[in-house]
Amino acid sequence: MASVPFTTDQLEFARQMTQRQWAVMRALADFPWWMSATERADPDLAALMRKQLAAAFQVKVSDRTMCAWEATAAGKALVRMKEQGRRI
């Protein structure tokens, strides 16, 4: 697996992430999830996207467009590092 370059900002943010943020990142690292309006409005979860650890995208479903999100390469790499017990 190729090394993913992290920004200093991403690493500092990851060191201070809450348990809830890590739980969301673990889920997003496995596969994309639909994003609820509550999640979009949550500042703690929005921070994951601001720090480019997660990304949102739109999916056309029948006659509607829905929002989904997933972990970025950097987000997935941080989750794997944490799972392996490596220091972030």
Residue pairs with C-beta under 8 A, 6 or more apart in sequence:
4 73
4 74
4 76
4 77
5 74
6 14
6 74
6 77
6 78
7 52
9 51
10 51
10 52
10 53
10 74
10 78
11 88
13 47
13 51
13 53
14 53
14 78
14 88
15 88
17 25
18 44
20 44
21 44
21 45
21 47
21 48
22 79
22 82
24 45
24 48
24 54
25 48
25 53
25 54
25 71
25 75
25 78
25 79
26 79
26 83
27 33
28 48
28 54
28 69
28 70
28 71
28 75
29 71
29 75
29 76
29 79
29 80
31 70
32 57
32 68
32 69
32 70
33 68
33 69
33 70
34 66
34 67
34 68
35 56
35 67
35 68
35 69
39 45
39 69
40 46
40 56
40 67
48 54
48 75
49 55
49 56
49 69
52 72
52 74
52 75
53 71
53 72
53 74
53 75
53 78
54 69
54 70
54 71
54 72
54 75
55 69
55 70
55 71
55 72
56 67
56 68
56 69
57 67
57 68
57 69
57 70
58 65
58 66
58 67
58 68
59 65
59 66
59 67
59 68
71 79
78 88
81 88
82 88
